Amino acid sequence: MSGSRPAATATAAAPARPGGGMRPGGPGGPFGGMAGPPQKPLNFGPSAKRLVGRLAPERLGVMLVVVLTVVSVALNAIGPRLLGHGTDLIFQGIIGRQLPEGVTRDQAVENLRADGQNTFADMITGMSVMPGQGIDFGALQSVLLGVLALYVGASLFMWLQAYLLNDIVQRTVFRLRSDVEDKIHRLPLKYFDVNARGDVLSRVTNDIDNVSQSLQQTLSQLLNSLLTVVGVLAMMLWISPLLALIALATIPLSLIITTLVAKRSQQQFVAQWAHTGALNGQIEEAYTGHALVKVFGRQREVEQSFGAKNDELFQASFGAQFVSGLIMPAMFFLGNLNYVAIAVVGGLRVASGTMTLGEVQAFVQYTRQFTQPLTQVASMANVLQSGVASAERVFELLDEPEQVPDSTDPATLDRQPRGRVEFEHVSFSYDPDQPLIEDLSLVAEPGRTVAIVGPTGAGKTTLVNLIMRFYELQGGRITIDGRDIAELSRDELRSNIGMVLQDTWLFGGTIRENLAYGDPTASEAQIRAAAEATYVDRFVHSLPGGYDTVIDEEGDNISAGEKQLLTIARAFLADPAILILDEATSSVDTRTEVLVQHAMAALRSDRTSFVIAHRLSTIRDADLILVMRDGAIVEQGSHTELLERRGAYFDLYNSQFALPAVEE
């Protein structure tokens, strides 16, 4: 019996449990209080590299995408050169018709020079013109058909590339979502106690969706743009190294402008997504607690809080889009300057006969093809920065410290555990500077009911969290049937424990499905038996659909007491060796409470039970009552024994049941 074991006294006041006294949404209460956005700029390079590294499992597909893109870009790059040749055929035919028939080109040039038409003569020297002959439509037809075949082939390969890349991106994001889902299950309870639920949901939904869209929009375009720049530059150097140098002259200036603007806009994108998470958290809290908001008439305060956070998001989003949007106009301006310079120099070279008109026309097309990818990359800077900012928020979640992993060779409990629970010199605190539980020892014998009472913050729920291994001990150990729970896998441990919390949780589904959550293998008869034992069956028959009644996600179509009864029935259906009831009857009316107490008394037989209660009337029949204060057991015994001692329990009991003093 635990009555024979001494209990140490804690030396410091107990801090509030993380999340205790708060809404489940996170710190700050139901009206906001979210932490501000991080002020440091995003470390773009490493985050972008890590995001691209997520594509590693798809390396074969990526290689095929690169090959398809290379072929498509190569075909597109050859096209203007062939069109330039077509232009030469047309221009040569027009000029040839103007020259006298029966002379050679050289003779025609000499005649022009003799007539003083030196510029015209110089131009003809650079052309394969046949005097007296018009346009060679046969050759022109072959050129045009060749160009058509090139562009059809380029489009086909680009379509295949886009199809494969879409599949690659979606599988990558699928794995990212799966990793985040798995990570959430490996995170300790502490993470959810100190982080706003809305912000966590924003990372899991909004940020991952933004990463998906950013990858989809940028990967294909970036790859295509970079290869286009290489291919077009090669063609430009082949046609005219001089004009190619003129085209390249604007690149350093473009890079400087892009770098300066991107560096400033990246900070704005980090703030944008941080504010998005904060706003989602505020909306989630206000929506979940909308009844409380209306009861206390705090609509105006909620609206003001929403307006302030919405304004912060607006300012960050506007700044991010405006600053990053400066890149594209600047690139267009530089591209136009480049175009003018090439047109002027190219025209002079055609007049001098060092280049043909088709070559200049092809070069002008290449100039557009050369500057267009750079402009597209610049225009995608905001999408890319936004995606990497979201990726970093997701990576922050993935990098959070995880709960202590289970042993590679975990111990197991007997197939039918007895349920003996022992605390041996247990020490624990949420904050190292504020001790909560120090050197606590107690024993809960099999089949006994242990009630835990005490003021708020005394450590009652902490004991439950420690038994469930929601938090890890900092000293001592807890055993079940002599097995250290740290040596058990969490699944093994929790499969033998049933838990009913004060805050009820039901999912969208039928009443039958919610009950069967406690034991998916339970038969209809077992479900009905658990429902009858906990008086769920009484109110289910009054519902239109009976056990097939669908409960919405908030459970608003049944009362709070009925929801509590459902959670109790769910725990009983699991038939655990250890039962934990944390204020499990707080939402049940007085008459139903009496009925539930009788049901619980029967169902607690052969089952170790821990009952946390503020209403002392619910634990009078407990085998052992522990009175906690500041993380230590200050009294223990039966209800009658503790009242006779006239100590801490006596004071708690009288504070609930003594008649109020009447002033005369």
C-alpha positions as CSV (number, residue, x, y, z in Angstrom):
1,M,0.0,0.0,0.0
2,S,1.1,3.5,-0.7
3,G,0.1,4.6,2.7
4,S,3.3,3.0,4.0
5,R,5.6,4.9,1.7
6,P,6.9,8.4,2.7
7,A,6.3,11.3,0.4
8,A,8.9,14.0,0.1
9,T,7.9,17.7,0.2
10,A,8.7,19.9,-2.7
11,T,11.0,22.8,-2.1
12,A,9.5,25.3,-4.7
13,A,6.2,26.4,-5.9
14,A,4.9,24.5,-8.8
15,P,4.8,26.2,-12.1
16,A,1.7,25.9,-14.3
17,R,1.8,23.0,-16.7
18,P,2.6,24.2,-20.2
19,G,-0.8,24.7,-21.8
20,G,-2.5,24.5,-18.5
21,G,-4.9,27.2,-17.9
22,M,-4.8,28.0,-21.6
23,R,-6.9,27.1,-24.6
24,P,-5.6,24.2,-26.6
25,G,-4.8,26.6,-29.4
26,G,-1.7,27.7,-27.7
27,P,-0.2,30.4,-25.6
28,G,-1.9,33.7,-25.2
29,G,-5.5,32.8,-24.5
30,P,-8.4,32.8,-26.9
31,F,-7.9,36.4,-28.2
32,G,-4.5,36.3,-29.7
33,G,-1.1,36.8,-28.0
34,M,0.8,35.1,-30.9
35,A,4.5,35.5,-31.0
36,G,5.7,38.0,-33.7
37,P,7.4,36.9,-36.9
38,P,11.1,36.1,-36.9
39,Q,13.2,39.2,-37.6
40,K,16.2,37.5,-39.1
41,P,16.2,37.0,-42.9
42,L,15.8,33.6,-44.4
43,N,19.1,31.7,-45.1
44,F,18.1,31.3,-48.7
45,G,21.0,29.3,-50.1
46,P,21.0,26.3,-47.6
47,S,17.2,26.2,-47.5
48,A,16.9,26.2,-51.3
49,K,19.6,23.5,-51.5
50,R,17.8,21.4,-49.0
51,L,14.5,21.8,-50.8
52,V,16.1,20.7,-54.1
53,G,17.7,17.8,-52.2
54,R,14.2,16.5,-51.5
55,L,14.2,15.5,-55.2
56,A,17.0,13.0,-54.7
57,P,14.7,9.9,-54.8
58,E,13.5,11.0,-58.2
59,R,17.0,11.4,-59.7
60,L,16.3,9.1,-62.7
61,G,13.2,11.0,-63.5
62,V,15.0,14.3,-63.1
63,M,17.7,13.1,-65.5
64,L,15.1,12.2,-68.0
65,V,13.5,15.6,-67.6
66,V,16.9,17.3,-68.2
67,V,17.4,15.2,-71.4
68,L,14.0,16.1,-72.7
69,T,14.5,19.8,-71.9
70,V,17.9,19.8,-73.6
71,V,16.4,18.3,-76.8
72,S,13.5,20.7,-76.7
73,V,15.8,23.7,-76.2
74,A,18.1,22.6,-78.9
75,L,15.3,22.3,-81.4
76,N,14.0,25.7,-80.4
77,A,17.5,27.2,-80.7
78,I,18.0,25.9,-84.2
79,G,14.6,27.3,-85.4
80,P,15.6,31.0,-85.7
81,R,18.8,30.0,-87.6
82,L,16.7,28.2,-90.2
83,L,14.2,31.1,-90.3
84,G,17.1,33.4,-91.0
85,H,18.1,31.2,-93.9
86,G,14.5,31.5,-95.2
87,T,14.7,35.3,-94.9
88,D,18.0,35.2,-96.9
89,L,16.3,33.2,-99.6
90,I,13.5,35.7,-99.9
91,F,15.8,38.7,-99.7
92,Q,18.3,37.2,-102.2
93,G,15.4,36.5,-104.6
94,I,14.2,40.1,-104.4
95,I,17.7,41.5,-104.9
96,G,18.4,39.0,-107.7
97,R,15.4,40.1,-109.7
98,Q,16.8,43.6,-109.6
99,L,20.1,42.6,-111.2
100,P,20.6,42.1,-114.9
101,E,20.3,38.5,-116.0
102,G,23.3,36.7,-117.6
103,V,26.0,38.2,-115.4
104,T,27.8,36.7,-112.4
105,R,27.5,38.1,-108.9
106,D,31.0,39.5,-109.1
107,Q,30.3,41.2,-112.4
108,A,27.1,42.7,-110.9
109,V,29.2,44.0,-108.0
110,E,31.7,45.6,-110.3
111,N,28.9,47.3,-112.3
112,L,27.4,48.7,-109.1
113,R,30.7,50.1,-108.0
114,A,31.2,51.6,-111.4
115,D,27.8,53.3,-111.0
116,G,28.8,54.7,-107.5
117,Q,26.5,52.3,-105.6
118,N,29.3,51.1,-103.2
119,T,26.9,50.4,-100.2
120,F,24.7,48.3,-102.4
121,A,27.7,46.5,-103.8
122,D,29.1,45.8,-100.3
123,M,25.8,44.3,-99.2
124,I,25.6,42.0,-102.2
125,T,29.1,40.7,-101.6
126,G,27.8,39.1,-98.4
127,M,24.9,37.4,-100.2
128,S,24.6,34.3,-102.3
129,V,22.5,36.1,-104.9
130,M,22.0,34.9,-108.5
131,P,21.4,37.9,-110.8
132,G,18.2,37.7,-112.8
133,Q,16.7,34.9,-110.6
134,G,13.8,35.4,-108.1
135,I,12.8,33.6,-105.0
136,D,13.6,29.8,-104.8
137,F,10.2,28.7,-103.5
138,G,11.3,25.1,-103.5
139,A,14.2,25.8,-101.1
140,L,12.0,28.2,-99.1
141,Q,9.3,25.4,-98.7
142,S,11.9,23.0,-97.4
143,V,13.1,25.5,-94.9
144,L,9.6,26.3,-93.6
145,L,8.7,22.6,-93.3
146,G,11.9,22.0,-91.5
147,V,11.1,24.8,-89.0
148,L,7.6,23.5,-88.5
149,A,9.0,20.0,-87.7
150,L,11.5,21.5,-85.3
151,Y,8.9,23.5,-83.4
152,V,6.4,20.6,-83.3
153,G,9.2,18.3,-82.0
154,A,10.3,20.9,-79.4
155,S,6.7,21.3,-78.2
156,L,6.3,17.5,-77.9
157,F,9.4,17.1,-75.9
158,M,8.5,20.1,-73.7
159,W,5.0,18.5,-73.0
160,L,6.7,15.2,-72.0
161,Q,9.1,17.1,-69.8
162,A,6.2,19.0,-68.1
163,Y,4.2,15.8,-67.5
164,L,7.2,14.0,-65.9
165,L,8.2,17.0,-63.8
166,N,4.6,17.4,-62.5
167,D,4.7,13.7,-61.4
168,I,8.1,14.2,-59.8
169,V,7.1,17.3,-57.9
170,Q,3.8,15.8,-56.7
171,R,5.6,12.7,-55.4
172,T,8.2,14.9,-53.7
173,V,5.5,16.9,-51.9
174,F,3.7,13.7,-51.1
175,R,6.8,12.5,-49.3
176,L,7.2,15.8,-47.6
177,R,3.7,15.7,-46.3
178,S,4.2,12.1,-45.1
179,D,7.5,13.2,-43.3
180,V,5.7,16.0,-41.6
181,E,2.8,13.7,-40.5
182,D,5.3,11.2,-39.2
183,K,7.3,14.0,-37.5
184,I,4.2,15.3,-35.7
185,H,3.7,11.8,-34.2
186,R,7.3,11.8,-33.0
187,L,7.2,15.3,-31.4
188,P,6.9,15.5,-27.7
189,L,3.8,16.9,-26.0
190,K,5.9,19.9,-25.0
191,Y,6.0,21.1,-28.6
192,F,2.3,21.4,-28.8
193,D,2.0,22.9,-25.4
194,V,4.3,25.9,-26.3
195,N,3.4,26.4,-30.0
196,A,0.2,27.9,-31.3
197,R,-2.0,25.2,-32.9
198,G,-3.0,27.6,-35.7
199,D,0.7,28.2,-36.6
200,V,1.4,24.4,-36.7
201,L,-1.6,23.8,-38.9
202,S,-0.4,26.7,-41.2
203,R,3.0,25.0,-41.6
204,V,1.4,21.6,-42.4
205,T,-1.2,23.0,-44.8
206,N,-0.5,26.5,-46.2
207,D,3.3,26.2,-46.3
208,I,3.4,22.8,-47.9
209,D,0.9,23.8,-50.5
210,N,3.0,26.9,-51.2
211,V,6.1,24.8,-51.6
212,S,4.2,22.5,-54.0
213,Q,3.0,25.4,-56.1
214,S,6.4,27.1,-56.1
215,L,8.2,23.9,-57.2
216,Q,5.6,23.3,-59.9
217,Q,5.9,26.9,-61.3
218,T,9.7,27.4,-61.0
219,L,11.5,24.1,-61.6
220,S,10.4,23.6,-65.2
221,Q,10.8,27.3,-66.0
222,L,14.2,27.6,-64.3
223,L,15.6,24.5,-66.1
224,N,14.2,25.6,-69.4
225,S,15.4,29.1,-69.0
226,L,19.0,28.1,-68.0
227,L,19.4,25.7,-70.9
228,T,17.8,28.2,-73.3
229,V,20.4,30.8,-72.2
230,V,23.2,28.3,-72.9
231,G,21.9,27.1,-76.2
232,V,21.0,30.6,-77.5
233,L,24.4,32.0,-76.4
234,A,26.1,29.2,-78.4
235,M,24.1,30.1,-81.5
236,M,24.8,33.8,-81.0
237,L,28.6,33.2,-80.8
238,W,28.4,31.1,-83.9
239,I,26.6,33.9,-85.9
240,S,28.5,36.9,-84.6
241,P,30.9,37.1,-81.6
242,L,30.8,40.9,-81.7
243,L,27.0,41.0,-81.3
244,A,27.2,38.3,-78.7
245,L,29.5,40.4,-76.6
246,I,27.0,43.3,-76.9
247,A,24.2,41.0,-75.7
248,L,26.3,39.8,-72.8
249,A,27.2,43.3,-71.6
250,T,23.9,43.7,-69.8
251,I,24.1,40.4,-67.8
252,P,26.3,41.7,-65.0
253,L,24.0,44.7,-64.5
254,S,21.0,42.3,-64.5
255,L,22.6,40.1,-61.9
256,I,23.4,43.1,-59.6
257,I,19.8,44.4,-59.8
258,T,18.3,41.0,-59.2
259,T,20.6,40.3,-56.2
260,L,19.9,43.6,-54.5
261,V,16.2,43.4,-54.9
262,A,16.0,39.7,-54.0
263,K,18.0,40.2,-50.8
264,R,15.6,42.8,-49.6
265,S,12.4,41.1,-50.7
266,Q,13.4,37.8,-49.0
267,Q,13.0,39.4,-45.6
268,Q,9.5,40.5,-46.5
269,F,8.6,36.9,-47.6
270,V,9.8,35.5,-44.3
271,A,7.6,38.0,-42.5
272,Q,4.7,37.3,-44.8
273,W,4.5,33.6,-44.0
274,A,5.2,34.2,-40.3
275,H,2.3,36.6,-40.1
276,T,0.2,34.1,-42.1
277,G,0.8,31.5,-39.4
278,A,0.0,34.0,-36.6
279,L,-3.2,35.1,-38.3
280,N,-4.3,31.5,-38.8
281,G,-3.7,30.9,-35.1
282,Q,-5.8,33.9,-34.1
283,I,-8.6,32.9,-36.4
284,E,-8.5,29.3,-35.2
285,E,-8.7,30.3,-31.5
286,A,-11.4,32.8,-32.1
287,Y,-13.5,30.4,-34.1
288,T,-13.0,27.5,-31.7
289,G,-14.0,29.8,-28.8
290,H,-16.7,31.7,-30.6
291,A,-19.3,30.9,-27.9
292,L,-17.0,32.2,-25.2
293,V,-16.3,35.3,-27.2
294,K,-20.0,36.1,-27.5
295,V,-20.7,35.2,-23.8
296,F,-18.2,37.8,-22.6
297,G,-19.0,40.3,-25.4
298,R,-15.4,40.4,-26.7
299,Q,-16.3,40.5,-30.4
300,R,-14.8,44.0,-30.7
301,E,-11.6,42.9,-29.1
302,V,-11.3,39.9,-31.4
303,E,-12.1,42.0,-34.4
304,Q,-9.4,44.5,-33.4
305,S,-6.9,41.7,-32.9
306,F,-7.8,40.2,-36.2
307,G,-7.6,43.7,-37.9
308,A,-4.1,44.3,-36.4
309,K,-2.8,40.9,-37.5
310,N,-4.5,41.2,-40.9
311,D,-2.8,44.6,-41.3
312,E,0.6,43.2,-40.4
313,L,0.1,40.4,-43.0
314,F,-1.1,43.0,-45.6
315,Q,2.0,45.2,-45.0
316,A,4.4,42.2,-45.2
317,S,2.7,40.7,-48.3
318,F,2.5,44.1,-50.1
319,G,6.2,44.8,-49.3
320,A,7.2,41.4,-50.5
321,Q,5.3,41.5,-53.8
322,F,6.2,45.2,-54.5
323,V,9.9,44.8,-53.9
324,S,10.2,41.6,-55.8
325,G,8.0,43.0,-58.6
326,L,10.7,45.7,-59.3
327,I,12.9,43.1,-60.9
328,M,10.9,42.4,-64.0
329,P,10.4,46.0,-65.2
330,A,14.2,46.6,-64.7
331,M,14.9,43.5,-66.8
332,F,12.6,44.6,-69.5
333,F,14.3,48.0,-69.7
334,L,17.8,46.4,-70.0
335,G,16.5,44.0,-72.6
336,N,15.1,46.9,-74.7
337,L,18.4,48.7,-74.5
338,N,20.2,45.6,-75.6
339,Y,17.7,45.1,-78.5
340,V,18.4,48.7,-79.8
341,A,22.2,48.3,-79.6
342,I,22.0,45.0,-81.6
343,A,19.6,46.4,-84.2
344,V,21.9,49.3,-84.9
345,V,25.2,47.4,-85.0
346,G,23.5,44.6,-87.0
347,G,22.1,47.0,-89.6
348,L,25.6,48.5,-90.1
349,R,27.1,45.1,-90.5
350,V,24.5,44.1,-93.1
351,A,25.2,47.3,-95.0
352,S,28.9,46.5,-94.9
353,G,28.3,43.0,-96.2
354,T,29.9,41.3,-93.2
355,M,26.5,39.8,-92.2
356,T,23.4,38.8,-94.1
357,L,19.9,40.2,-93.3
358,G,18.8,36.6,-92.3
359,E,21.7,36.4,-89.8
360,V,20.8,39.7,-88.2
361,Q,17.1,38.7,-88.1
362,A,18.1,35.4,-86.5
363,F,20.3,37.2,-84.0
364,V,17.5,39.6,-83.1
365,Q,15.3,36.6,-82.4
366,Y,18.1,35.0,-80.3
367,T,18.4,38.3,-78.4
368,R,14.8,38.1,-77.4
369,Q,15.2,34.4,-76.6
370,F,18.3,35.3,-74.6
371,T,16.8,38.1,-72.5
372,Q,13.4,36.4,-72.1
373,P,14.7,33.6,-69.9
374,L,16.5,36.1,-67.7
375,T,13.3,38.1,-67.4
376,Q,11.3,35.0,-66.6
377,V,13.8,34.0,-63.9
378,A,13.6,37.5,-62.5
379,S,9.8,37.4,-62.5
380,M,9.9,34.1,-60.7
381,A,12.0,35.5,-58.0
382,N,9.0,36.3,-55.8
383,V,7.5,32.8,-56.3
384,L,10.8,31.2,-55.6
385,Q,11.5,33.3,-52.5
386,S,8.0,32.6,-51.2
387,G,8.4,28.9,-51.7
388,V,11.8,28.7,-50.0
389,A,10.4,30.8,-47.1
390,S,7.6,28.3,-46.7
391,A,10.0,25.4,-47.0
392,E,12.2,26.8,-44.2
393,R,9.1,26.9,-41.9
394,V,8.4,23.3,-42.8
395,F,12.1,22.4,-42.2
396,E,12.0,24.1,-38.8
397,L,9.1,21.7,-37.9
398,L,11.1,18.7,-39.2
399,D,14.2,19.8,-37.3
400,E,12.4,20.1,-33.9
401,P,13.8,17.8,-31.2
402,E,11.8,14.5,-31.0
403,Q,10.7,12.5,-28.1
404,V,13.1,10.0,-26.8
405,P,13.0,7.0,-29.2
406,D,11.8,3.6,-28.0
407,S,14.3,1.0,-27.2
408,T,15.4,-1.2,-30.1
409,D,14.6,-4.2,-28.0
410,P,11.7,-3.0,-25.8
411,A,10.3,-5.0,-22.9
412,T,6.7,-6.2,-23.0
413,L,4.0,-6.6,-20.4
414,D,2.2,-9.9,-19.7
415,R,-0.8,-10.6,-22.0
416,Q,-3.0,-9.8,-19.1
417,P,-1.1,-7.3,-17.0
418,R,-2.1,-6.9,-13.3
419,G,-1.7,-3.1,-13.5
420,R,0.5,-2.4,-10.4
421,V,1.9,1.1,-10.8
422,E,4.8,2.3,-8.7
423,F,6.6,5.7,-8.7
424,E,10.1,5.3,-7.4
425,H,11.8,8.6,-6.3
426,V,10.4,10.4,-9.4
427,S,11.6,13.9,-10.2
428,F,10.3,16.1,-12.9
429,S,9.9,19.8,-13.9
430,Y,8.7,21.6,-17.0
431,D,11.2,24.4,-16.4
432,P,14.6,23.4,-14.9
433,D,14.6,26.6,-12.9
434,Q,11.2,25.8,-11.3
435,P,11.1,22.3,-9.7
436,L,7.7,20.7,-9.7
437,I,8.0,17.0,-8.6
438,E,10.9,16.0,-6.4
439,D,11.6,12.5,-5.1
440,L,8.0,11.4,-5.2
441,S,7.2,7.7,-4.4
442,L,3.8,6.0,-4.4
443,V,2.3,2.6,-5.2
444,A,-1.0,1.9,-6.9
445,E,-1.9,-1.7,-6.2
446,P,-3.7,-3.8,-8.9
447,G,-7.5,-3.2,-9.0
448,R,-7.3,-0.3,-6.6
449,T,-8.7,3.2,-7.3
450,V,-6.3,6.1,-6.6
451,A,-7.8,9.5,-6.5
452,I,-5.5,12.6,-6.8
453,V,-6.7,15.9,-5.5
454,G,-5.2,19.2,-4.8
455,P,-5.2,22.9,-5.9
456,T,-4.6,23.9,-9.5
457,G,-0.9,23.6,-10.5
458,A,-0.2,21.0,-7.8
459,G,1.0,18.4,-10.3
460,K,-2.0,16.2,-10.6
461,T,-2.2,16.1,-14.4
462,T,1.6,15.9,-14.5
463,L,1.4,12.5,-12.9
464,V,-0.8,11.3,-15.6
465,N,1.4,12.7,-18.3
466,L,4.4,10.9,-16.8
467,I,2.5,7.6,-16.6
468,M,1.6,7.9,-20.3
469,R,5.2,9.0,-21.2
470,F,4.0,12.3,-22.7
471,Y,7.0,13.7,-20.8
472,E,10.2,11.9,-19.8
473,L,11.3,11.7,-16.2
474,Q,14.3,13.6,-15.0
475,G,14.9,11.3,-12.1
476,G,13.7,8.0,-10.7
477,R,11.4,5.7,-12.6
478,I,7.9,4.5,-13.0
479,T,7.1,0.8,-13.2
480,I,4.1,-1.2,-14.3
481,D,4.1,-4.8,-12.9
482,G,7.8,-4.2,-12.2
483,R,8.6,-3.2,-15.7
484,D,10.2,0.3,-16.2
485,I,7.9,2.2,-18.5
486,A,11.0,3.7,-20.2
487,E,11.9,0.2,-21.4
488,L,8.5,-0.4,-22.9
489,S,7.5,0.9,-26.3
490,R,5.0,3.7,-26.2
491,D,2.5,1.7,-28.2
492,E,2.9,-1.2,-25.7
493,L,2.5,1.1,-22.8
494,R,-0.5,3.1,-24.0
495,S,-2.3,0.1,-25.4
496,N,-2.7,-1.0,-21.8
497,I,-4.0,2.4,-20.5
498,G,-7.4,4.0,-21.1
499,M,-7.7,7.7,-20.7
500,V,-10.7,10.1,-20.4
501,L,-9.9,13.8,-20.3
502,Q,-11.9,16.8,-19.1
503,D,-11.6,18.2,-22.7
504,T,-13.6,15.8,-24.8
505,W,-12.4,14.9,-28.3
506,L,-14.7,13.4,-30.9
507,F,-14.1,13.2,-34.6
508,G,-16.5,13.7,-37.5
509,G,-18.3,10.4,-37.9
510,T,-21.1,8.3,-36.4
511,I,-21.5,7.6,-32.7
512,R,-20.8,3.9,-33.4
513,E,-17.5,4.9,-35.1
514,N,-16.5,7.1,-32.2
515,L,-17.1,4.4,-29.7
516,A,-15.2,1.8,-31.8
517,Y,-12.2,4.1,-31.8
518,G,-11.4,2.5,-28.4
519,D,-11.3,-0.9,-30.0
520,P,-11.6,-1.2,-33.8
521,T,-12.0,-5.0,-33.5
522,A,-15.0,-4.7,-31.2
523,S,-18.2,-6.4,-32.2
524,E,-21.6,-4.7,-32.3
525,A,-22.5,-6.5,-29.1
526,Q,-19.4,-5.2,-27.3
527,I,-20.1,-1.7,-28.4
528,R,-23.7,-1.9,-27.2
529,A,-22.5,-3.3,-23.8
530,A,-20.0,-0.5,-23.2
531,A,-22.7,2.0,-24.2
532,E,-25.2,0.5,-21.8
533,A,-22.7,0.3,-19.0
534,T,-21.9,4.0,-19.3
535,Y,-25.5,5.1,-20.0
536,V,-24.7,6.2,-23.5
537,D,-27.4,3.9,-24.8
538,R,-30.0,5.9,-22.9
539,F,-29.6,9.1,-24.9
540,V,-28.6,7.4,-28.2
541,H,-32.0,6.0,-28.7
542,S,-33.5,9.5,-28.5
543,L,-31.4,10.6,-31.5
544,P,-32.9,10.4,-35.0
545,G,-30.2,8.1,-36.3
546,G,-29.4,6.2,-33.1
547,Y,-25.9,4.8,-33.3
548,D,-25.6,5.9,-36.9
549,T,-26.1,9.6,-35.9
550,V,-23.3,11.6,-37.4
551,I,-21.4,13.8,-35.0
552,D,-19.9,16.9,-36.7
553,E,-16.3,17.8,-36.1
554,E,-17.1,20.2,-33.2
555,G,-19.7,17.8,-31.7
556,D,-22.2,20.6,-31.6
557,N,-25.2,18.4,-32.3
558,I,-24.9,16.6,-28.9
559,S,-24.6,18.1,-25.4
560,A,-21.3,18.5,-23.5
561,G,-22.4,15.8,-21.0
562,E,-23.3,13.4,-23.8
563,K,-19.9,13.9,-25.4
564,Q,-18.3,13.1,-22.0
565,L,-20.3,9.9,-21.7
566,L,-19.1,8.9,-25.2
567,T,-15.5,9.4,-24.3
568,I,-16.0,7.3,-21.1
569,A,-17.6,4.5,-23.1
570,R,-14.8,4.6,-25.6
571,A,-12.2,4.1,-22.9
572,F,-14.2,1.3,-21.3
573,L,-14.5,-0.5,-24.7
574,A,-10.7,-0.5,-24.9
575,D,-10.7,-2.7,-21.7
576,P,-7.4,-1.4,-20.4
577,A,-5.4,-2.7,-17.4
578,I,-5.0,0.9,-16.2
579,L,-7.7,3.6,-16.3
580,I,-7.0,7.3,-16.1
581,L,-9.9,9.7,-15.5
582,D,-8.9,13.4,-15.5
583,E,-12.0,15.2,-14.4
584,A,-14.0,12.8,-16.5
585,T,-17.3,13.6,-15.0
586,S,-17.0,17.4,-15.0
587,S,-19.5,17.9,-17.8
588,V,-22.0,15.4,-16.6
589,D,-25.2,16.5,-14.7
590,T,-25.6,15.5,-11.1
591,R,-28.1,12.6,-11.8
592,T,-26.1,11.2,-14.6
593,E,-23.0,11.5,-12.5
594,V,-24.5,9.2,-9.9
595,L,-25.3,6.6,-12.6
596,V,-21.8,6.9,-14.1
597,Q,-20.2,6.5,-10.7
598,H,-22.0,3.2,-10.2
599,A,-20.9,2.1,-13.7
600,M,-17.4,3.2,-13.1
601,A,-17.3,1.3,-9.8
602,A,-18.2,-1.9,-11.6
603,L,-15.9,-1.4,-14.5
604,R,-12.9,-0.4,-12.3
605,S,-12.9,-3.9,-10.8
606,D,-9.7,-5.7,-11.6
607,R,-8.4,-2.5,-13.1
608,T,-6.0,0.0,-11.6
609,S,-7.6,3.5,-11.8
610,F,-6.2,7.0,-11.4
611,V,-8.9,9.6,-10.9
612,I,-8.1,13.3,-10.9
613,A,-11.0,15.2,-9.4
614,H,-11.8,18.7,-8.1
615,R,-15.3,17.6,-7.1
616,L,-14.5,15.5,-4.0
617,S,-17.9,13.9,-4.0
618,T,-16.8,11.8,-7.0
619,I,-13.9,10.1,-5.2
620,R,-15.3,9.3,-1.7
621,D,-15.2,5.6,-2.6
622,A,-11.6,5.6,-3.8
623,D,-9.3,3.1,-2.1
624,L,-6.6,5.7,-1.8
625,I,-6.7,9.5,-2.0
626,L,-3.5,11.4,-2.6
627,V,-3.5,15.1,-1.7
628,M,-0.9,17.0,-3.7
629,R,0.6,20.4,-3.2
630,D,3.6,21.9,-5.0
631,G,4.3,18.6,-6.7
632,A,4.5,16.6,-3.5
633,I,2.1,14.2,-1.7
634,V,1.2,16.0,1.5
635,E,-1.5,13.6,2.6
636,Q,-2.8,10.1,1.7
637,G,-5.4,7.8,3.0
638,S,-9.1,7.0,2.6
639,H,-11.8,9.6,2.5
640,T,-12.8,8.9,6.2
641,E,-9.1,8.8,7.4
642,L,-8.3,12.1,5.8
643,L,-11.3,13.8,7.2
644,E,-10.4,12.6,10.7
645,R,-6.9,14.1,10.3
646,R,-8.4,17.5,9.7
647,G,-5.6,18.4,7.4
648,A,-5.3,19.6,3.8
649,Y,-8.0,17.3,2.6
650,F,-10.3,18.4,5.3
651,D,-9.8,22.0,4.3
652,L,-10.5,21.2,0.6
653,Y,-13.6,19.2,1.5
654,N,-15.0,21.9,3.7
655,S,-14.3,24.5,1.1
656,Q,-16.7,22.7,-1.2
657,F,-19.4,21.5,1.2
658,A,-19.4,23.8,4.2
659,L,-22.3,26.3,4.4
660,P,-21.3,29.9,3.5
661,A,-21.0,32.3,6.5
662,V,-23.9,34.6,6.9
663,E,-23.3,38.1,8.1
664,E,-25.7,39.4,10.8
